[in-house]
Amino acid sequence: MKLKVILELEARVELIKISEFYRDKSPDLVFRFQAALEVCFENIRLFPEAFKMVKFGVRRIHLEEFPYIVYYNA
């Protein structure tokens, strides 16, 4: 079953800030960051139980190439 990823307001605001930071550094960098996010979200949608559970109901996945972790519940 393919899940839907829904971001909380705080997460959306944080992602906008991070994207702006990377865009200021390099247009290529912000593109790579956004692509890494899409891969991360797709992995969560397709394989929600495949990633490490850090506490009951909460899992985490590391963002490829960037120093961020996405926490989610499914």
DAKAZI-V641398 format. One record per residue. N is the residue number from 0. SS is DSSP state (@ for helix, = for strand, . for the rest). Layout:
n->N ss->SS
n->N ss->SS
This chain:
n->0 ss->.
n->1 ss->.
n->2 ss->.
n->3 ss->.
n->4 ss->.
n->5 ss->.
n->6 ss->.
n->7 ss->.
n->8 ss->@
n->9 ss->@
n->10 ss->@
n->11 ss->@
n->12 ss->@
n->13 ss->@
n->14 ss->@
n->15 ss->@
n->16 ss->@
n->17 ss->@
n->18 ss->@
n->19 ss->@
n->20 ss->@
n->21 ss->@
n->22 ss->@
n->23 ss->@
n->24 ss->@
n->25 ss->.
n->26 ss->@
n->27 ss->@
n->28 ss->@
n->29 ss->@
n->30 ss->@
n->31 ss->@
n->32 ss->@
n->33 ss->@
n->34 ss->@
n->35 ss->@
n->36 ss->@
n->37 ss->@
n->38 ss->@
n->39 ss->@
n->40 ss->@
n->41 ss->@
n->42 ss->@
n->43 ss->@
n->44 ss->@
n->45 ss->@
n->46 ss->.
n->47 ss->.
n->48 ss->.
n->49 ss->.
n->50 ss->.
n->51 ss->.
n->52 ss->=
n->53 ss->=
n->54 ss->=
n->55 ss->.
n->56 ss->.
n->57 ss->=
n->58 ss->=
n->59 ss->=
n->60 ss->=
n->61 ss->=
n->62 ss->.
n->63 ss->.
n->64 ss->.
n->65 ss->.
n->66 ss->.
n->67 ss->.
n->68 ss->=
n->69 ss->=
n->70 ss->=
n->71 ss->=
n->72 ss->.
n->73 ss->.
